[in-house]
């Protein structure tokens, strides 16, 4: 988080350095998250934990509660709404790509892995 006025007063090269640093921090955090979750789940399964997907009714309830919360925040918090509304549109517009490309490939790879291939 930055003081907007002070950030805007920075020279372009400082802003570029901040942008690059933030991108790198995001990449490192995502990579660590993915790597550590892989090891954590292996450890849990190795200790006998049975992994199961969430039941549909739990997912439906979580989705409904989330949508209700987001609507409430959009109605009462201008900062939230300013970020959420464009993100929501981006998300909606991205579903077609993910449904056709990412989901299809992921489903195929999961099936191959389950088949021992």
N, C-alpha and C positions, 0 to 999 in steps of 0.2 A: 504494500500500500504506500502510495506516495502523496505528498502535498502537491496538488495539481499545479498551483501557481509556481511553486519552486521548480517542479519538473519542467514545466513549459519554458521557464527562464534558462534552462540548461542549453549549452551548445549542442548542435546536431550530433556531433561525435559522441558526446556523453549519453545522449538519448539512445543512440545506436548500441552503445556498450551495455546500457541497462536492458534494452530489448533482447540483445544476444544472451546476456546473463540469465534473464528470466526464462528464455527458451531452453537454455542448457539445463537450468534447474528443473524445469518441467520434464525434460527428457530423462534426466538422471533419476528423478523421483519415480517416473513411470517404469523405468527399467528395473529399479530396485523392487518396486511393488510386484511386478510380474515375476521376477526371480525368486523373491522371498515367499510369495504365495505358492509357487510350485513346490518349494521345499517344505513349507508348512503343511500342505495337504498330503504330501508323501508321508510326513511324520505322523499325522493324524491317522491315516489309513493303516500305517504300520503298527499303530497301537490298537487297532481293532475298531476304530470309528467307522460307522457305516454312513456313507454319503447318500443323501436323498434330495431330490429337487423339492422346492417348496410346493405344497399343495395349491391347486388352482384357487381355492377359496381364500387362502392366505394372500396370494398374489393379488387377487381381486380387491380384497380389503385394503391392502397396502397401497394399491394404485388409487383407489377412491379417496383414501385419506390424504395421499400426496396431492391429488388434483384439488381437493378442498383447501388444503393448506396453501398451495400455490395461488389459487384464486383469492383467498383471504389476503395473502401478502401483496398481491398485485393491486388489490383494492385499498390497502392501507399504507403501503410503503413505496413511494415513488422511485427510490433507488433500486429496489427489487424489481419493480415493473420495467424500469429502463433496461435492465440486463435480461430479465426473464423473457419478455415479449419477443425480442429478436432471436434469442436462443430457441424459443419454442417454435418459431417459424422455420429456423434452420433445421431443427430436429425433424419437423414434419416433412420438409423438403428432402431430407436425407434418407428417410425410411425406404423409399423405392430402391435407391442404390444398395443399401444394406440388405434389403430383402432379396434382391436378385443376385448380388455379388458376394457379399460377406457371409450372409446366412447360408446360402447354397454351398459355398466352399467349406465353411465351418462344419455344416451338417455332414457333408461328404467325408471330410477328414475324420470326424468323430466316428462315423460308421467304419471307415477303414481301420482306425485304431482299435475299435471294438472287435473287429474281425481278425485282429492280429496281423494286419498288413502294414 
